[in-house]
């Protein structure tokens, strides 16, 4: 039965492919009648990819392909006469692509005897024009146009010497663009522009070295020194937070992603920040603006980030209570209840980025996170130690297990909050770096 089903599916697929191939042939024939030889040839190629035995598609491709190549050659000649070497070269590229696609389905489209000589001469003129235009554009500060011009020229089958000249011109355009950005104080842009040099195929070692030097200079001039004060909390938030939450958040700030700031952000080590906070006797409170300014000067940073947990919500939901009969260790009948549900802990951190020069906040943002965990505990009116509990239920009254569950909830909250805070802080600082 399974074999019959497989054969049926295979037959249906074959019939579908044949129908699709025939449809492409019909489309090709219609396009031929409309005088669109290149589009018709493309449809015949598609048909033969689906069904290589279609002789009507093969004959149509030979006929339409031959006329399409002739059309492309006429377009190239007209573009050359009109002084549009790019269009002439693109016409030969299109003709090459059509002949290559036809060959892949076993149809050879003939070309005139002088095809390759005319093709090479046209491509050479286009490449030479692109090199000259790119120099002019770059000299005029039109770096984007220069780069696009050169990138397009790489499609025109450059020979070894031409490829080398194109690579050099591409590197020159990117480097000139990077230098212009750097001179205007756009250091991040300058770094990224210089990085484009490494993507140029066949770039010379000297150009790569110049790009690295430009990047180093941009980093040296554009990097910002930043210190982040350990997160503290408002009085109401501190009362609502589990005791271990703030220490856990401080510990997380010595781990990823805090230890891997983005380029242009030089992060002061947490130990240095803590040392200065202790010296200023400000390690366990939210800093005032005056204290933030003093700390920024002491740490010699450009920006100081002061963050505070300003909102905390926690609670239990979906509680379900089950009564379970049990005996005491003395043999008396009694009962306890099992509560099951969800625990939830939410916290929001608000932070300000202080500019050390102006001593004023220049960025204000908030981030938040929520952690949830399963809840399961026992309730008994007396001392649960007097109960003859099943082994599996003893943990319901284990205070240590409940404490571990709370620590796990706090850890999940910190695991969500710390990376979000780091990314937001880094983004805020980078907005201050042009």
C-alpha positions in Angstrom: 0.0 0.0 0.0 2.8 2.4 0.9 4.6 1.6 -2.4 1.4 2.4 -4.4 1.0 5.7 -2.5 4.7 6.6 -3.2 4.2 5.9 -6.9 1.0 7.9 -7.0 2.8 10.9 -5.5 5.7 10.6 -7.8 3.4 10.4 -10.9 1.4 13.4 -9.7 4.7 15.4 -9.2 5.8 14.4 -12.7 2.5 15.5 -14.2 2.7 18.8 -12.3 6.2 19.4 -13.6 5.2 18.7 -17.2 2.2 21.0 -16.9 4.4 23.7 -15.5 7.0 23.2 -18.2 4.4 23.4 -20.9 3.0 26.5 -19.4 6.5 28.1 -19.6 6.7 27.1 -23.3 3.3 28.8 -23.9 4.5 31.9 -22.2 7.7 31.9 -24.2 5.8 31.6 -27.5 3.5 34.5 -26.5 6.5 36.7 -25.6 8.2 35.8 -28.9 5.1 37.0 -30.8 5.3 40.3 -28.8 8.9 40.7 -30.0 10.4 40.1 -26.5 13.1 37.6 -27.5 15.2 37.8 -24.3 12.1 37.2 -22.0 10.9 34.4 -24.2 14.4 32.7 -24.1 14.3 32.9 -20.3 10.9 31.1 -20.2 12.2 28.4 -22.5 15.2 27.9 -20.1 12.8 27.6 -17.2 10.8 25.0 -19.1 13.9 22.9 -19.9 15.0 23.0 -16.3 11.7 21.4 -15.4 11.6 19.0 -18.4 14.7 18.6 -20.4 12.9 16.4 -23.0 10.7 19.2 -24.3 11.8 19.7 -27.9 9.5 22.6 -28.4 11.3 24.5 -25.6 14.6 23.5 -27.0 13.8 24.8 -30.5 12.2 27.9 -29.1 15.3 28.6 -27.0 17.6 28.3 -30.0 15.5 30.7 -32.1 14.6 33.2 -29.4 18.1 33.1 -27.9 19.8 33.8 -31.2 17.5 36.8 -31.8 18.0 38.0 -28.2 21.8 37.9 -28.5 21.5 40.0 -31.7 19.3 42.5 -29.9 21.9 42.8 -27.1 24.7 43.4 -29.6 22.6 46.1 -31.3 21.9 47.7 -27.9 25.7 47.6 -27.1 26.5 49.3 -30.4 23.9 52.0 -29.9 25.1 52.7 -26.4 28.7 52.9 -27.5 27.8 55.4 -30.2 25.8 57.5 -27.7 28.8 57.6 -25.3 27.2 55.3 -22.7 30.0 52.6 -22.1 28.2 51.3 -19.0 25.1 50.4 -20.9 27.1 48.8 -23.7 29.0 46.7 -21.3 25.8 45.6 -19.5 24.3 44.5 -22.8 27.3 42.1 -23.3 27.0 40.9 -19.7 23.3 40.1 -20.4 24.1 38.3 -23.6 26.8 36.3 -21.8 24.3 35.3 -19.1 21.7 34.2 -21.6 24.2 32.0 -23.5 25.5 30.6 -20.2 21.9 29.7 -19.0 21.1 28.1 -22.4 24.3 26.0 -22.3 23.3 24.8 -18.8 20.2 23.1 -20.4 22.2 21.8 -23.3 21.3 24.4 -25.9 24.2 26.3 -27.6 23.3 29.8 -28.8 25.6 30.9 -31.6 27.4 34.3 -31.6 28.9 36.3 -34.5 32.5 35.7 -35.3 33.6 39.0 -33.9 31.6 38.6 -30.7 34.5 38.1 -28.3 36.7 40.9 -29.8 33.8 43.4 -29.7 32.9 42.2 -26.2 36.4 42.7 -24.9 36.8 46.1 -26.4 33.5 47.3 -25.0 34.2 46.0 -21.5 37.7 47.6 -21.6 36.2 51.0 -22.5 33.6 50.7 -19.7 36.2 49.8 -17.1 38.4 52.6 -18.1 35.5 55.1 -18.0 34.5 53.8 -14.5 38.0 54.3 -13.2 38.2 57.8 -14.5 34.7 58.7 -13.3 35.3 57.3 -9.8 38.4 59.4 -9.4 36.4 62.5 -10.3 33.5 61.6 -8.1 35.7 60.9 -5.1 37.7 64.1 -5.6 34.3 66.0 -5.4 33.3 64.2 -2.2 30.7 62.0 -4.0 32.1 58.9 -2.3 28.9 56.9 -2.5 28.6 57.4 -6.2 32.3 56.5 -6.7 32.0 53.3 -4.8 28.8 52.3 -6.6 30.4 53.0 -10.0 33.4 50.8 -9.2 31.4 48.0 -7.7 29.3 47.9 -10.8 32.5 47.8 -13.0 33.6 44.5 -11.3 30.8 42.8 -13.2 32.5 43.5 -16.5 35.0 40.6 -16.5 38.1 42.6 -15.7 41.4 41.0 -16.6 44.2 40.7 -13.9 45.6 44.2 -14.4 42.1 45.8 -14.5 41.0 43.9 -11.4 44.0 45.2 -9.6 43.3 48.8 -10.7 39.6 48.5 -9.7 40.6 47.1 -6.3 43.0 50.0 -5.7 40.4 52.5 -6.8 37.7 50.9 -4.5 40.1 51.1 -1.6 41.0 54.7 -2.4 37.3 55.7 -2.4 36.6 54.0 0.9 39.7 55.4 2.5 38.9 58.9 1.3 35.4 58.6 2.6 36.7 57.4 6.0 39.1 60.3 6.2 36.4 62.8 5.4 34.2 61.3 8.1 37.0 61.3 10.6 37.9 65.0 9.9 34.2 65.9 10.5 34.2 64.0 13.8 32.1 61.1 12.6 34.4 58.5 14.1 32.1 55.5 14.1 31.3 56.1 10.5 35.0 56.5 9.7 35.8 53.2 11.3 33.0 51.4 9.4 34.1 53.0 6.1 37.7 51.9 6.5 36.4 48.4 7.3 34.9 48.3 3.7 38.5 48.1 2.4 38.9 44.6 3.8 35.9 43.5 1.7 37.5 44.5 -1.6 38.6 41.5 -3.5 42.3 41.6 -4.2 43.0 44.6 -2.0 46.7 45.5 -1.7 48.5 45.0 1.6 49.4 48.7 1.7 45.7 49.7 1.4 44.7 47.2 4.1 47.4 48.7 6.4 46.1 52.2 5.7 42.6 51.1 6.6 43.8 49.6 9.9 45.6 52.8 10.7 42.5 54.9 10.0 40.4 52.6 12.2 42.9 52.9 15.1 42.9 56.7 14.8 39.1 56.8 14.8 39.0 54.6 17.9 41.6 56.7 19.6 39.7 60.0 18.9 36.2 58.7 19.3 36.2 56.2 22.2 34.4 57.4 25.3 35.3 56.4 28.8 32.3 55.3 30.8 31.7 54.2 34.4 28.5 52.4 35.5 27.5 52.8 39.2 26.2 49.5 40.7 22.4 49.4 40.6 20.8 50.6 43.8 17.0 51.0 44.6 14.5 53.5 45.8 13.3 52.8 49.4 9.9 51.4 48.3 11.6 49.2 45.7 14.2 47.9 48.1 11.5 46.9 50.6 9.7 44.9 47.8 12.9 43.2 46.4 14.2 40.0 47.8 17.3 40.6 49.9 19.7 38.9 47.4 18.4 40.8 44.3 20.7 43.9 44.4 23.9 41.9 45.2 23.0 39.5 42.4 22.6 42.4 40.0 25.9 43.8 41.1 27.6 40.4 40.5 26.1 40.2 37.1 27.8 43.4 36.1 31.2 41.7 36.1 30.0 39.1 33.5 28.9 39.2 29.9 27.8 41.4 28.2 29.2 44.0 30.6 32.7 42.6 30.0 32.4 43.0 26.3 31.4 46.6 25.5 31.1 47.6 21.9 33.8 49.6 20.1 34.1 53.2 21.2 32.9 52.3 24.7 35.8 52.0 27.3 34.2 50.7 30.4 35.8 51.4 33.8 36.2 48.2 35.9 33.5 47.7 38.6 36.2 47.4 41.2 37.5 50.9 40.4 34.0 52.3 40.6 33.4 50.5 43.9 36.6 51.8 45.4 35.8 55.4 44.5 32.3 55.0 45.9 33.6 53.8 49.2 36.1 56.7 49.3 33.2 59.1 48.7 31.1 57.2 51.3 28.4 56.7 48.7 28.4 53.0 48.0 24.9 52.2 49.5 22.6 55.0 48.2 21.3 56.6 45.1 23.8 59.3 44.0 22.7 62.9 43.9 23.7 65.0 40.8 26.6 66.6 42.8 27.9 63.2 43.9 27.6 61.8 40.4 29.7 64.7 39.1 32.3 64.2 41.8 32.5 60.5 41.0 32.9 61.2 37.3 35.8 63.5 37.9 37.5 61.1 40.3 37.2 58.3 37.7 38.3 60.6 34.8 35.4 59.4 32.6 33.4 61.1 29.9 30.1 59.6 31.0 28.8 58.2 34.3 25.7 55.9 34.4 23.6 56.0 37.5 20.9 53.3 37.6 18.2 52.7 40.2 15.4 50.1 40.6 12.4 52.3 40.9 9.5 49.8 40.5 9.1 46.2 41.8 6.0 44.0 41.7 5.7 40.5 42.9 2.9 38.1 43.4 1.3 34.7 43.1 -1.3 33.6 40.6 -3.3 30.6 39.5 -3.2 29.2 43.0 -4.8 25.8 43.4 -5.2 24.2 46.9 -5.4 20.5 47.6 -6.2 18.9 50.9 -4.3 15.8 51.9 -5.0 13.5 54.8 -2.1 12.5 57.0 -1.3 11.1 60.4 0.8 12.7 63.0 3.9 10.9 64.3 1.7 9.9 67.3 -0.9 8.3 65.0 -3.6 11.0 65.1 -5.6 11.8 62.0 -5.1 15.3 60.5 -4.6 17.0 57.2 -2.5 19.6 55.5 -2.9 21.5 52.2 -0.7 21.8 49.2 -0.7 25.1 47.3 0.4 25.1 43.6 0.6 28.0 41.2 2.9 30.6 39.7 5.3 33.1 41.3 6.1 36.3 39.5 8.7 39.0 40.1 8.9 42.2 38.0 11.5 45.0 38.3 12.2 48.2 36.4 15.5 50.0 36.3 15.7 53.7 35.4 19.1 55.1 34.5 20.7 58.4 33.6 23.8 59.0 31.6 25.7 62.0 33.0 28.1 64.1 30.9 31.2 64.7 33.0 31.8 68.1 31.3 28.4 69.6 31.7 27.5 67.6 34.9 24.0 67.1 33.6 22.1 63.9 32.4 22.2 63.6 28.6 20.3 60.3 28.3 17.4 58.8 30.3 16.1 55.3 29.7 14.3 52.5 31.5 14.5 48.7 31.1 12.5 46.0 32.8 12.3 42.3 33.2 9.9 39.7 34.6 10.7 36.3 36.0 8.1 33.5 36.7 8.5 30.2 38.4 6.3 27.3 39.5 5.2 27.5 43.1 4.5 24.5 45.3 4.4 24.5 49.1 2.6 22.9 52.1 0.4 24.6 54.7 -0.3 23.1 58.2 -1.8 24.8 61.2 0.7 23.3 63.6 4.3 22.1 63.4 4.8 20.2 60.2 7.6 18.2 61.9 5.0 16.3 63.8 3.5 15.0 60.5 4.2 11.5 59.1 4.7 12.9 55.6 5.3 10.9 52.4 8.9 11.3 51.3 7.9 13.2 48.2 5.9 15.8 50.3 8.6 16.6 52.8 10.1 19.3 50.6 6.8 21.2 50.7 7.7 22.2 54.3 11.4 22.6 53.7 12.4 26.2 54.3 15.7 25.7 52.6 13.9 24.4 49.4 11.6 27.5 49.5 14.7 29.8 49.9 16.3 28.1 46.9 13.2 28.6 44.8 13.3 32.3 45.7 16.9 32.6 44.8 16.2 30.8 41.5 13.5 33.4 40.8 15.8 36.2 41.6 18.5 34.7 39.4 16.1 34.4 36.4 15.1 38.1 37.0 18.7 39.2 37.0 19.5 37.0 33.9 16.8 38.9 32.0 17.5 42.4 33.4 21.3 42.6 33.4 21.8 42.0 29.6 19.0 44.3 28.7 20.4 47.0 30.9 23.9 46.6 29.4 22.6 46.8 25.8 20.5 49.8 26.6 23.4 51.6 28.4 25.8 50.8 25.5 23.3 52.0 22.9 22.8 55.2 24.9 26.5 55.9 25.1 27.0 55.2 21.4 24.4 57.7 20.6 26.8 60.3 22.0 29.6 59.1 19.7 29.2 60.6 16.2 
